[in-house]
């Protein structure tokens, strides 16, 4: 089973991947790449960052409010589901 399918089953959520032939589906990917670019240069070697720094980057991105999430952060929406999935 592919990793994204297993993740979806474990969390009880639908996971969608954009189809490369349907460019309009890639907006979320482009937005995420843009957000990552605020912290990491395109040619950045992730080995040059400490785990703490990478965790801080991820926290800033995941807690950033988003219009499509009614101004909640991705963490706010996903964390309750993760906690529920881990209890089982």
PDB file with one MODEL, atoms N, CA, C and O in Angstrom:
MODEL        1
ATOM      1  N   UNK A   1       0.839  -1.178   0.000  1.00  0.00           N
ATOM      2  CA  UNK A   1       0.000   0.000   0.000  1.00  0.00           C
ATOM      3  C   UNK A   1       0.887   1.244   0.000  1.00  0.00           C
ATOM      4  O   UNK A   1       1.902   1.295   0.694  1.00  0.00           O
ATOM      5  N   UNK A   2       0.500   2.221  -0.768  1.00  0.00           N
ATOM      6  CA  UNK A   2       1.275   3.465  -0.825  1.00  0.00           C
ATOM      7  C   UNK A   2       1.157   4.212   0.494  1.00  0.00           C
ATOM      8  O   UNK A   2       0.157   4.074   1.198  1.00  0.00           O
ATOM      9  N   UNK A   3       2.165   4.996   0.834  1.00  0.00           N
ATOM     10  CA  UNK A   3       2.214   5.711   2.106  1.00  0.00           C
ATOM     11  C   UNK A   3       1.041   6.641   2.335  1.00  0.00           C
ATOM     12  O   UNK A   3       0.523   6.722   3.449  1.00  0.00           O
ATOM     13  N   UNK A   4       0.611   7.351   1.286  1.00  0.00           N
ATOM     14  CA  UNK A   4      -0.494   8.292   1.479  1.00  0.00           C
ATOM     15  C   UNK A   4      -1.803   7.570   1.755  1.00  0.00           C
ATOM     16  O   UNK A   4      -2.645   8.079   2.495  1.00  0.00           O
ATOM     17  N   UNK A   5      -1.985   6.404   1.177  1.00  0.00           N
ATOM     18  CA  UNK A   5      -3.207   5.642   1.426  1.00  0.00           C
ATOM     19  C   UNK A   5      -3.227   5.114   2.862  1.00  0.00           C
ATOM     20  O   UNK A   5      -4.258   5.149   3.533  1.00  0.00           O
ATOM     21  N   UNK A   6      -2.085   4.630   3.317  1.00  0.00           N
ATOM     22  CA  UNK A   6      -1.988   4.130   4.688  1.00  0.00           C
ATOM     23  C   UNK A   6      -2.228   5.251   5.691  1.00  0.00           C
ATOM     24  O   UNK A   6      -2.918   5.054   6.691  1.00  0.00           O
ATOM     25  N   UNK A   7      -1.661   6.425   5.428  1.00  0.00           N
ATOM     26  CA  UNK A   7      -1.872   7.576   6.294  1.00  0.00           C
ATOM     27  C   UNK A   7      -3.358   7.916   6.373  1.00  0.00           C
ATOM     28  O   UNK A   7      -3.888   8.145   7.460  1.00  0.00           O
ATOM     29  N   UNK A   8      -4.016   7.948   5.245  1.00  0.00           N
ATOM     30  CA  UNK A   8      -5.443   8.247   5.220  1.00  0.00           C
ATOM     31  C   UNK A   8      -6.261   7.253   6.021  1.00  0.00           C
ATOM     32  O   UNK A   8      -7.172   7.636   6.755  1.00  0.00           O
ATOM     33  N   UNK A   9      -5.934   5.972   5.878  1.00  0.00           N
ATOM     34  CA  UNK A   9      -6.646   4.951   6.646  1.00  0.00           C
ATOM     35  C   UNK A   9      -6.375   5.086   8.133  1.00  0.00           C
ATOM     36  O   UNK A   9      -7.296   4.990   8.943  1.00  0.00           O
ATOM     37  N   UNK A  10      -5.122   5.308   8.499  1.00  0.00           N
ATOM     38  CA  UNK A  10      -4.754   5.439   9.914  1.00  0.00           C
ATOM     39  C   UNK A  10      -5.459   6.615  10.576  1.00  0.00           C
ATOM     40  O   UNK A  10      -5.871   6.524  11.733  1.00  0.00           O
ATOM     41  N   UNK A  11      -5.601   7.728   9.838  1.00  0.00           N
ATOM     42  CA  UNK A  11      -6.192   8.936  10.405  1.00  0.00           C
ATOM     43  C   UNK A  11      -7.687   9.052  10.160  1.00  0.00           C
ATOM     44  O   UNK A  11      -8.351   9.922  10.725  1.00  0.00           O
ATOM     45  N   UNK A  12      -8.215   8.173   9.315  1.00  0.00           N
ATOM     46  CA  UNK A  12      -9.630   8.247   8.995  1.00  0.00           C
ATOM     47  C   UNK A  12      -9.980   9.471   8.173  1.00  0.00           C
ATOM     48  O   UNK A  12     -11.057  10.045   8.333  1.00  0.00           O
ATOM     49  N   UNK A  13      -9.063   9.879   7.283  1.00  0.00           N
ATOM     50  CA  UNK A  13      -9.290  11.052   6.444  1.00  0.00           C
ATOM     51  C   UNK A  13      -9.048  10.687   4.986  1.00  0.00           C
ATOM     52  O   UNK A  13      -8.371   9.705   4.683  1.00  0.00           O
ATOM     53  N   UNK A  14      -9.605  11.483   4.097  1.00  0.00           N
ATOM     54  CA  UNK A  14      -9.339  11.325   2.671  1.00  0.00           C
ATOM     55  C   UNK A  14      -8.038  12.042   2.341  1.00  0.00           C
ATOM     56  O   UNK A  14      -7.815  13.168   2.785  1.00  0.00           O
ATOM     57  N   UNK A  15      -7.186  11.394   1.566  1.00  0.00           N
ATOM     58  CA  UNK A  15      -5.924  11.987   1.133  1.00  0.00           C
ATOM     59  C   UNK A  15      -5.957  12.053  -0.388  1.00  0.00           C
ATOM     60  O   UNK A  15      -6.226  11.058  -1.061  1.00  0.00           O
ATOM     61  N   UNK A  16      -5.682  13.235  -0.915  1.00  0.00           N
ATOM     62  CA  UNK A  16      -5.719  13.440  -2.359  1.00  0.00           C
ATOM     63  C   UNK A  16      -4.346  13.878  -2.856  1.00  0.00           C
ATOM     64  O   UNK A  16      -3.665  14.668  -2.203  1.00  0.00           O
ATOM     65  N   UNK A  17      -3.952  13.371  -3.991  1.00  0.00           N
ATOM     66  CA  UNK A  17      -2.736  13.797  -4.655  1.00  0.00           C
ATOM     67  C   UNK A  17      -3.130  14.498  -5.945  1.00  0.00           C
ATOM     68  O   UNK A  17      -4.098  14.114  -6.602  1.00  0.00           O
ATOM     69  N   UNK A  18      -2.384  15.512  -6.298  1.00  0.00           N
ATOM     70  CA  UNK A  18      -2.705  16.204  -7.547  1.00  0.00           C
ATOM     71  C   UNK A  18      -2.210  15.380  -8.728  1.00  0.00           C
ATOM     72  O   UNK A  18      -1.157  14.744  -8.666  1.00  0.00           O
ATOM     73  N   UNK A  19      -2.977  15.404  -9.784  1.00  0.00           N
ATOM     74  CA  UNK A  19      -2.635  14.717 -11.024  1.00  0.00           C
ATOM     75  C   UNK A  19      -1.769  15.665 -11.844  1.00  0.00           C
ATOM     76  O   UNK A  19      -2.180  16.795 -12.111  1.00  0.00           O
ATOM     77  N   UNK A  20      -0.595  15.233 -12.242  1.00  0.00           N
ATOM     78  CA  UNK A  20       0.315  16.142 -12.950  1.00  0.00           C
ATOM     79  C   UNK A  20      -0.228  16.628 -14.282  1.00  0.00           C
ATOM     80  O   UNK A  20       0.259  17.624 -14.817  1.00  0.00           O
ATOM     81  N   UNK A  21      -1.231  15.945 -14.832  1.00  0.00           N
ATOM     82  CA  UNK A  21      -1.844  16.405 -16.086  1.00  0.00           C
ATOM     83  C   UNK A  21      -2.947  17.431 -15.844  1.00  0.00           C
ATOM     84  O   UNK A  21      -3.475  18.018 -16.788  1.00  0.00           O
ATOM     85  N   UNK A  22      -3.292  17.642 -14.580  1.00  0.00           N
ATOM     86  CA  UNK A  22      -4.332  18.613 -14.223  1.00  0.00           C
ATOM     87  C   UNK A  22      -3.698  19.690 -13.342  1.00  0.00           C
ATOM     88  O   UNK A  22      -3.768  19.637 -12.114  1.00  0.00           O
ATOM     89  N   UNK A  23      -3.093  20.644 -13.992  1.00  0.00           N
ATOM     90  CA  UNK A  23      -2.286  21.633 -13.284  1.00  0.00           C
ATOM     91  C   UNK A  23      -3.073  22.461 -12.278  1.00  0.00           C
ATOM     92  O   UNK A  23      -2.489  22.979 -11.326  1.00  0.00           O
ATOM     93  N   UNK A  24      -4.375  22.597 -12.464  1.00  0.00           N
ATOM     94  CA  UNK A  24      -5.171  23.386 -11.527  1.00  0.00           C
ATOM     95  C   UNK A  24      -5.250  22.720 -10.156  1.00  0.00           C
ATOM     96  O   UNK A  24      -5.606  23.373  -9.175  1.00  0.00           O
ATOM     97  N   UNK A  25      -4.923  21.437 -10.075  1.00  0.00           N
ATOM     98  CA  UNK A  25      -4.971  20.731  -8.796  1.00  0.00           C
ATOM     99  C   UNK A  25      -3.739  20.990  -7.944  1.00  0.00           C
ATOM    100  O   UNK A  25      -3.740  20.674  -6.754  1.00  0.00           O
ATOM    101  N   UNK A  26      -2.710  21.545  -8.512  1.00  0.00           N
ATOM    102  CA  UNK A  26      -1.445  21.690  -7.797  1.00  0.00           C
ATOM    103  C   UNK A  26      -1.312  22.942  -6.956  1.00  0.00           C
ATOM    104  O   UNK A  26      -0.228  23.211  -6.436  1.00  0.00           O
ATOM    105  N   UNK A  27      -2.362  23.711  -6.804  1.00  0.00           N
ATOM    106  CA  UNK A  27      -2.282  24.971  -6.076  1.00  0.00           C
ATOM    107  C   UNK A  27      -1.785  24.819  -4.652  1.00  0.00           C
ATOM    108  O   UNK A  27      -0.946  25.599  -4.201  1.00  0.00           O
ATOM    109  N   UNK A  28      -2.287  23.832  -3.945  1.00  0.00           N
ATOM    110  CA  UNK A  28      -1.855  23.634  -2.555  1.00  0.00           C
ATOM    111  C   UNK A  28      -0.374  23.280  -2.501  1.00  0.00           C
ATOM    112  O   UNK A  28       0.337  23.691  -1.583  1.00  0.00           O
ATOM    113  N   UNK A  29       0.086  22.519  -3.486  1.00  0.00           N
ATOM    114  CA  UNK A  29       1.510  22.173  -3.532  1.00  0.00           C
ATOM    115  C   UNK A  29       2.359  23.417  -3.754  1.00  0.00           C
ATOM    116  O   UNK A  29       3.391  23.601  -3.109  1.00  0.00           O
ATOM    117  N   UNK A  30       1.916  24.261  -4.666  1.00  0.00           N
ATOM    118  CA  UNK A  30       2.659  25.488  -4.945  1.00  0.00           C
ATOM    119  C   UNK A  30       2.674  26.406  -3.731  1.00  0.00           C
ATOM    120  O   UNK A  30       3.695  27.018  -3.420  1.00  0.00           O
ATOM    121  N   UNK A  31       1.550  26.498  -3.056  1.00  0.00           N
ATOM    122  CA  UNK A  31       1.479  27.339  -1.865  1.00  0.00           C
ATOM    123  C   UNK A  31       2.413  26.804  -0.772  1.00  0.00           C
ATOM    124  O   UNK A  31       3.119  27.574  -0.121  1.00  0.00           O
ATOM    125  N   UNK A  32       2.411  25.501  -0.578  1.00  0.00           N
ATOM    126  CA  UNK A  32       3.296  24.897   0.431  1.00  0.00           C
ATOM    127  C   UNK A  32       4.750  25.124   0.061  1.00  0.00           C
ATOM    128  O   UNK A  32       5.566  25.442   0.927  1.00  0.00           O
ATOM    129  N   UNK A  33       5.082  24.969  -1.197  1.00  0.00           N
ATOM    130  CA  UNK A  33       6.454  25.219  -1.640  1.00  0.00           C
ATOM    131  C   UNK A  33       6.855  26.668  -1.389  1.00  0.00           C
ATOM    132  O   UNK A  33       7.986  26.948  -0.991  1.00  0.00           O
ATOM    133  N   UNK A  34       5.914  27.590  -1.625  1.00  0.00           N
ATOM    134  CA  UNK A  34       6.192  29.005  -1.381  1.00  0.00           C
ATOM    135  C   UNK A  34       6.448  29.256   0.104  1.00  0.00           C
ATOM    136  O   UNK A  34       7.358  30.003   0.465  1.00  0.00           O
ATOM    137  N   UNK A  35       5.650  28.634   0.955  1.00  0.00           N
ATOM    138  CA  UNK A  35       5.838  28.799   2.402  1.00  0.00           C
ATOM    139  C   UNK A  35       7.182  28.214   2.846  1.00  0.00           C
ATOM    140  O   UNK A  35       7.884  28.811   3.662  1.00  0.00           O
ATOM    141  N   UNK A  36       7.528  27.063   2.313  1.00  0.00           N
ATOM    142  CA  UNK A  36       8.820  26.460   2.661  1.00  0.00           C
ATOM    143  C   UNK A  36       9.967  27.341   2.205  1.00  0.00           C
ATOM    144  O   UNK A  36      11.007  27.407   2.860  1.00  0.00           O
ATOM    145  N   UNK A  37       9.780  28.018   1.083  1.00  0.00           N
ATOM    146  CA  UNK A  37      10.812  28.900   0.551  1.00  0.00           C
ATOM    147  C   UNK A  37      11.107  30.085   1.450  1.00  0.00           C
ATOM    148  O   UNK A  37      12.157  30.716   1.321  1.00  0.00           O
ATOM    149  N   UNK A  38      10.189  30.397   2.362  1.00  0.00           N
ATOM    150  CA  UNK A  38      10.444  31.472   3.322  1.00  0.00           C
ATOM    151  C   UNK A  38      11.492  31.058   4.348  1.00  0.00           C
ATOM    152  O   UNK A  38      12.111  31.908   4.987  1.00  0.00           O
ATOM    153  N   UNK A  39      11.687  29.768   4.503  1.00  0.00           N
ATOM    154  CA  UNK A  39      12.627  29.256   5.504  1.00  0.00           C
ATOM    155  C   UNK A  39      13.838  28.560   4.880  1.00  0.00           C
ATOM    156  O   UNK A  39      14.928  28.554   5.453  1.00  0.00           O
ATOM    157  N   UNK A  40      13.634  27.982   3.712  1.00  0.00           N
ATOM    158  CA  UNK A  40      14.691  27.184   3.088  1.00  0.00           C
ATOM    159  C   UNK A  40      14.957  27.661   1.664  1.00  0.00           C
ATOM    160  O   UNK A  40      14.020  27.818   0.881  1.00  0.00           O
ATOM    161  N   UNK A  41      16.201  27.890   1.327  1.00  0.00           N
ATOM    162  CA  UNK A  41      16.553  28.213  -0.052  1.00  0.00           C
ATOM    163  C   UNK A  41      16.306  26.983  -0.922  1.00  0.00           C
ATOM    164  O   UNK A  41      16.344  25.854  -0.433  1.00  0.00           O
ATOM    165  N   UNK A  42      16.057  27.202  -2.189  1.00  0.00           N
ATOM    166  CA  UNK A  42      15.762  26.096  -3.101  1.00  0.00           C
ATOM    167  C   UNK A  42      16.871  25.040  -3.103  1.00  0.00           C
ATOM    168  O   UNK A  42      16.591  23.847  -3.215  1.00  0.00           O
ATOM    169  N   UNK A  43      18.110  25.471  -2.982  1.00  0.00           N
ATOM    170  CA  UNK A  43      19.235  24.536  -3.022  1.00  0.00           C
ATOM    171  C   UNK A  43      19.712  24.142  -1.622  1.00  0.00           C
ATOM    172  O   UNK A  43      20.806  23.598  -1.473  1.00  0.00           O
ATOM    173  N   UNK A  44      18.902  24.412  -0.598  1.00  0.00           N
ATOM    174  CA  UNK A  44      19.313  24.139   0.781  1.00  0.00           C
ATOM    175  C   UNK A  44      19.545  22.648   1.012  1.00  0.00           C
ATOM    176  O   UNK A  44      18.780  21.802   0.548  1.00  0.00           O
ATOM    177  N   UNK A  45      20.595  22.356   1.724  1.00  0.00           N
ATOM    178  CA  UNK A  45      20.888  20.985   2.144  1.00  0.00           C
ATOM    179  C   UNK A  45      20.305  20.813   3.540  1.00  0.00           C
ATOM    180  O   UNK A  45      20.786  21.417   4.499  1.00  0.00           O
ATOM    181  N   UNK A  46      19.269  19.990   3.651  1.00  0.00           N
ATOM    182  CA  UNK A  46      18.588  19.831   4.932  1.00  0.00           C
ATOM    183  C   UNK A  46      19.514  19.318   6.031  1.00  0.00           C
ATOM    184  O   UNK A  46      19.242  19.508   7.217  1.00  0.00           O
ATOM    185  N   UNK A  47      20.594  18.674   5.639  1.00  0.00           N
ATOM    186  CA  UNK A  47      21.556  18.185   6.640  1.00  0.00           C
ATOM    187  C   UNK A  47      22.270  19.333   7.349  1.00  0.00           C
ATOM    188  O   UNK A  47      22.871  19.132   8.404  1.00  0.00           O
ATOM    189  N   UNK A  48      22.207  20.532   6.776  1.00  0.00           N
ATOM    190  CA  UNK A  48      22.888  21.668   7.399  1.00  0.00           C
ATOM    191  C   UNK A  48      22.051  22.310   8.507  1.00  0.00           C
ATOM    192  O   UNK A  48      22.527  23.211   9.198  1.00  0.00           O
ATOM    193  N   UNK A  49      20.825  21.857   8.677  1.00  0.00           N
ATOM    194  CA  UNK A  49      19.941  22.384   9.715  1.00  0.00           C
ATOM    195  C   UNK A  49      19.826  21.379  10.855  1.00  0.00           C
ATOM    196  O   UNK A  49      19.874  20.168  10.639  1.00  0.00           O
ATOM    197  N   UNK A  50      19.676  21.888  12.047  1.00  0.00           N
ATOM    198  CA  UNK A  50      19.432  20.996  13.186  1.00  0.00           C
ATOM    199  C   UNK A  50      17.982  20.524  13.127  1.00  0.00           C
ATOM    200  O   UNK A  50      17.147  21.139  12.464  1.00  0.00           O
ATOM    201  N   UNK A  51      17.698  19.448  13.812  1.00  0.00           N
ATOM    202  CA  UNK A  51      16.322  18.949  13.866  1.00  0.00           C
ATOM    203  C   UNK A  51      15.414  19.994  14.500  1.00  0.00           C
ATOM    204  O   UNK A  51      14.261  20.152  14.100  1.00  0.00           O
ATOM    205  N   UNK A  52      15.935  20.695  15.477  1.00  0.00           N
ATOM    206  CA  UNK A  52      15.169  21.756  16.146  1.00  0.00           C
ATOM    207  C   UNK A  52      14.778  22.854  15.136  1.00  0.00           C
ATOM    208  O   UNK A  52      13.640  23.322  15.140  1.00  0.00           O
ATOM    209  N   UNK A  53      15.711  23.256  14.286  1.00  0.00           N
ATOM    210  CA  UNK A  53      15.415  24.279  13.280  1.00  0.00           C
ATOM    211  C   UNK A  53      14.348  23.794  12.298  1.00  0.00           C
ATOM    212  O   UNK A  53      13.429  24.540  11.961  1.00  0.00           O
ATOM    213  N   UNK A  54      14.468  22.550  11.841  1.00  0.00           N
ATOM    214  CA  UNK A  54      13.480  22.004  10.911  1.00  0.00           C
ATOM    215  C   UNK A  54      12.118  21.895  11.580  1.00  0.00           C
ATOM    216  O   UNK A  54      11.094  22.172  10.954  1.00  0.00           O
ATOM    217  N   UNK A  55      12.098  21.492  12.858  1.00  0.00           N
ATOM    218  CA  UNK A  55      10.833  21.433  13.594  1.00  0.00           C
ATOM    219  C   UNK A  55      10.212  22.816  13.721  1.00  0.00           C
ATOM    220  O   UNK A  55       8.996  22.963  13.603  1.00  0.00           O
ATOM    221  N   UNK A  56      11.042  23.836  13.960  1.00  0.00           N
ATOM    222  CA  UNK A  56      10.540  25.210  14.057  1.00  0.00           C
ATOM    223  C   UNK A  56       9.945  25.670  12.731  1.00  0.00           C
ATOM    224  O   UNK A  56       8.890  26.305  12.718  1.00  0.00           O
ATOM    225  N   UNK A  57      10.610  25.359  11.607  1.00  0.00           N
ATOM    226  CA  UNK A  57      10.083  25.704  10.284  1.00  0.00           C
ATOM    227  C   UNK A  57       8.699  25.063  10.103  1.00  0.00           C
ATOM    228  O   UNK A  57       7.738  25.724   9.709  1.00  0.00           O
ATOM    229  N   UNK A  58       8.626  23.773  10.399  1.00  0.00           N
ATOM    230  CA  UNK A  58       7.373  23.035  10.221  1.00  0.00           C
ATOM    231  C   UNK A  58       6.280  23.601  11.120  1.00  0.00           C
ATOM    232  O   UNK A  58       5.132  23.728  10.695  1.00  0.00           O
ATOM    233  N   UNK A  59       6.626  23.939  12.349  1.00  0.00           N
ATOM    234  CA  UNK A  59       5.618  24.497  13.258  1.00  0.00           C
ATOM    235  C   UNK A  59       5.078  25.826  12.742  1.00  0.00           C
ATOM    236  O   UNK A  59       3.872  26.070  12.793  1.00  0.00           O
ATOM    237  N   UNK A  60       5.954  26.676  12.250  1.00  0.00           N
ATOM    238  CA  UNK A  60       5.494  27.962  11.710  1.00  0.00           C
ATOM    239  C   UNK A  60       4.556  27.764  10.529  1.00  0.00           C
ATOM    240  O   UNK A  60       3.541  28.451  10.415  1.00  0.00           O
ATOM    241  N   UNK A  61       4.891  26.835   9.658  1.00  0.00           N
ATOM    242  CA  UNK A  61       4.052  26.579   8.483  1.00  0.00           C
ATOM    243  C   UNK A  61       2.727  25.942   8.890  1.00  0.00           C
ATOM    244  O   UNK A  61       1.673  26.329   8.384  1.00  0.00           O
ATOM    245  N   UNK A  62       2.771  24.968   9.803  1.00  0.00           N
ATOM    246  CA  UNK A  62       1.564  24.224  10.174  1.00  0.00           C
ATOM    247  C   UNK A  62       0.618  24.989  11.085  1.00  0.00           C
ATOM    248  O   UNK A  62      -0.558  24.637  11.181  1.00  0.00           O
ATOM    249  N   UNK A  63       1.101  26.017  11.747  1.00  0.00           N
ATOM    250  CA  UNK A  63       0.223  26.797  12.620  1.00  0.00           C
ATOM    251  C   UNK A  63      -0.211  28.110  11.977  1.00  0.00           C
ATOM    252  O   UNK A  63      -0.967  28.876  12.574  1.00  0.00           O
ATOM    253  N   UNK A  64       0.257  28.367  10.781  1.00  0.00           N
ATOM    254  CA  UNK A  64      -0.097  29.596  10.057  1.00  0.00           C
ATOM    255  C   UNK A  64      -1.575  29.538   9.658  1.00  0.00           C
ATOM    256  O   UNK A  64      -2.010  28.558   9.053  1.00  0.00           O
ATOM    257  N   UNK A  65      -2.348  30.575   9.989  1.00  0.00           N
ATOM    258  CA  UNK A  65      -3.771  30.552   9.637  1.00  0.00           C
ATOM    259  C   UNK A  65      -3.970  30.582   8.129  1.00  0.00           C
ATOM    260  O   UNK A  65      -3.230  31.245   7.402  1.00  0.00           O
ATOM    261  N   UNK A  66      -4.979  29.855   7.674  1.00  0.00           N
ATOM    262  CA  UNK A  66      -5.265  29.809   6.244  1.00  0.00           C
ATOM    263  C   UNK A  66      -6.725  30.099   5.950  1.00  0.00           C
ATOM    264  O   UNK A  66      -7.616  29.656   6.675  1.00  0.00           O
ATOM    265  N   UNK A  67      -6.959  30.838   4.897  1.00  0.00           N
ATOM    266  CA  UNK A  67      -8.324  31.199   4.512  1.00  0.00           C
ATOM    267  C   UNK A  67      -9.183  29.961   4.258  1.00  0.00           C
ATOM    268  O   UNK A  67     -10.336  29.909   4.685  1.00  0.00           O
ATOM    269  N   UNK A  68      -8.624  28.959   3.561  1.00  0.00           N
ATOM    270  CA  UNK A  68      -9.403  27.763   3.236  1.00  0.00           C
ATOM    271  C   UNK A  68      -9.713  26.924   4.469  1.00  0.00           C
ATOM    272  O   UNK A  68     -10.552  26.025   4.407  1.00  0.00           O
ATOM    273  N   UNK A  69      -9.052  27.201   5.580  1.00  0.00           N
ATOM    274  CA  UNK A  69      -9.321  26.498   6.840  1.00  0.00           C
ATOM    275  C   UNK A  69     -10.089  27.397   7.806  1.00  0.00           C
ATOM    276  O   UNK A  69     -10.030  27.204   9.020  1.00  0.00           O
ATOM    277  N   UNK A  70     -10.802  28.369   7.271  1.00  0.00           N
ATOM    278  CA  UNK A  70     -11.531  29.350   8.086  1.00  0.00           C
ATOM    279  C   UNK A  70     -10.612  29.997   9.107  1.00  0.00           C
ATOM    280  O   UNK A  70     -10.982  30.186  10.266  1.00  0.00           O
ATOM    281  N   UNK A  71      -9.421  30.330   8.665  1.00  0.00           N
ATOM    282  CA  UNK A  71      -8.392  31.033   9.432  1.00  0.00           C
ATOM    283  C   UNK A  71      -7.835  30.214  10.592  1.00  0.00           C
ATOM    284  O   UNK A  71      -7.287  30.770  11.543  1.00  0.00           O
ATOM    285  N   UNK A  72      -7.976  28.901  10.512  1.00  0.00           N
ATOM    286  CA  UNK A  72      -7.278  28.014  11.449  1.00  0.00           C
ATOM    287  C   UNK A  72      -5.976  27.574  10.784  1.00  0.00           C
ATOM    288  O   UNK A  72      -5.810  27.732   9.575  1.00  0.00           O
ATOM    289  N   UNK A  73      -5.078  27.037  11.550  1.00  0.00           N
ATOM    290  CA  UNK A  73      -3.857  26.468  10.989  1.00  0.00           C
ATOM    291  C   UNK A  73      -4.070  24.992  10.684  1.00  0.00           C
ATOM    292  O   UNK A  73      -4.976  24.366  11.233  1.00  0.00           O
ATOM    293  N   UNK A  74      -3.247  24.442   9.820  1.00  0.00           N
ATOM    294  CA  UNK A  74      -3.348  23.013   9.488  1.00  0.00           C
ATOM    295  C   UNK A  74      -3.213  22.159  10.751  1.00  0.00           C
ATOM    296  O   UNK A  74      -3.895  21.145  10.899  1.00  0.00           O
ATOM    297  N   UNK A  75      -2.337  22.572  11.648  1.00  0.00           N
ATOM    298  CA  UNK A  75      -2.148  21.845  12.900  1.00  0.00           C
ATOM    299  C   UNK A  75      -3.447  21.789  13.703  1.00  0.00           C
ATOM    300  O   UNK A  75      -3.782  20.756  14.283  1.00  0.00           O
ATOM    301  N   UNK A  76      -4.172  22.902  13.732  1.00  0.00           N
ATOM    302  CA  UNK A  76      -5.426  22.955  14.479  1.00  0.00           C
ATOM    303  C   UNK A  76      -6.445  21.966  13.938  1.00  0.00           C
ATOM    304  O   UNK A  76      -7.248  21.420  14.695  1.00  0.00           O
ATOM    305  N   UNK A  77      -6.416  21.735  12.641  1.00  0.00           N
ATOM    306  CA  UNK A  77      -7.377  20.816  12.024  1.00  0.00           C
ATOM    307  C   UNK A  77      -6.927  19.361  12.103  1.00  0.00           C
ATOM    308  O   UNK A  77      -7.755  18.462  12.250  1.00  0.00           O
ATOM    309  N   UNK A  78      -5.623  19.125  12.008  1.00  0.00           N
ATOM    310  CA  UNK A  78      -5.129  17.752  11.945  1.00  0.00           C
ATOM    311  C   UNK A  78      -4.862  17.154  13.325  1.00  0.00           C
ATOM    312  O   UNK A  78      -5.080  15.960  13.528  1.00  0.00           O
ATOM    313  N   UNK A  79      -4.400  17.955  14.262  1.00  0.00           N
ATOM    314  CA  UNK A  79      -3.992  17.429  15.564  1.00  0.00           C
ATOM    315  C   UNK A  79      -5.083  16.634  16.279  1.00  0.00           C
ATOM    316  O   UNK A  79      -4.783  15.558  16.796  1.00  0.00           O
ATOM    317  N   UNK A  80      -6.327  17.100  16.339  1.00  0.00           N
ATOM    318  CA  UNK A  80      -7.360  16.299  16.995  1.00  0.00           C
ATOM    319  C   UNK A  80      -7.544  14.923  16.356  1.00  0.00           C
ATOM    320  O   UNK A  80      -7.809  13.940  17.050  1.00  0.00           O
ATOM    321  N   UNK A  81      -7.403  14.859  15.041  1.00  0.00           N
ATOM    322  CA  UNK A  81      -7.534  13.562  14.357  1.00  0.00           C
ATOM    323  C   UNK A  81      -6.350  12.651  14.664  1.00  0.00           C
ATOM    324  O   UNK A  81      -6.512  11.439  14.807  1.00  0.00           O
ATOM    325  N   UNK A  82      -5.173  13.233  14.764  1.00  0.00           N
ATOM    326  CA  UNK A  82      -3.997  12.433  15.107  1.00  0.00           C
ATOM    327  C   UNK A  82      -4.137  11.853  16.505  1.00  0.00           C
ATOM    328  O   UNK A  82      -3.839  10.679  16.725  1.00  0.00           O
ATOM    329  N   UNK A  83      -4.585  12.661  17.440  1.00  0.00           N
ATOM    330  CA  UNK A  83      -4.752  12.181  18.807  1.00  0.00           C
ATOM    331  C   UNK A  83      -5.755  11.039  18.869  1.00  0.00           C
ATOM    332  O   UNK A  83      -5.536  10.055  19.576  1.00  0.00           O
ATOM    333  N   UNK A  84      -6.854  11.165  18.133  1.00  0.00           N
ATOM    334  CA  UNK A  84      -7.856  10.114  18.101  1.00  0.00           C
ATOM    335  C   UNK A  84      -7.298   8.843  17.486  1.00  0.00           C
ATOM    336  O   UNK A  84      -7.546   7.748  17.992  1.00  0.00           O
ATOM    337  N   UNK A  85      -6.549   8.974  16.405  1.00  0.00           N
ATOM    338  CA  UNK A  85      -5.988   7.805  15.722  1.00  0.00           C
ATOM    339  C   UNK A  85      -4.971   7.095  16.609  1.00  0.00           C
ATOM    340  O   UNK A  85      -4.891   5.867  16.589  1.00  0.00           O
ATOM    341  N   UNK A  86      -4.207   7.836  17.373  1.00  0.00           N
ATOM    342  CA  UNK A  86      -3.169   7.226  18.213  1.00  0.00           C
ATOM    343  C   UNK A  86      -3.747   6.509  19.417  1.00  0.00           C
ATOM    344  O   UNK A  86      -3.098   5.626  19.978  1.00  0.00           O
ATOM    345  N   UNK A  87      -4.951   6.870  19.826  1.00  0.00           N
ATOM    346  CA  UNK A  87      -5.591   6.214  20.973  1.00  0.00           C
ATOM    347  C   UNK A  87      -6.029   4.799  20.644  1.00  0.00           C
ATOM    348  O   UNK A  87      -6.193   3.967  21.536  1.00  0.00           O
ATOM    349  N   UNK A  88      -6.219   4.528  19.353  1.00  0.00           N
ATOM    350  CA  UNK A  88      -6.740   3.208  18.939  1.00  0.00           C
ATOM    351  C   UNK A  88      -5.617   2.233  18.758  1.00  0.00           C
ATOM    352  O   UNK A  88      -5.855   1.075  18.414  1.00  0.00           O
TER     353      UNK A  88
ENDMDL
END
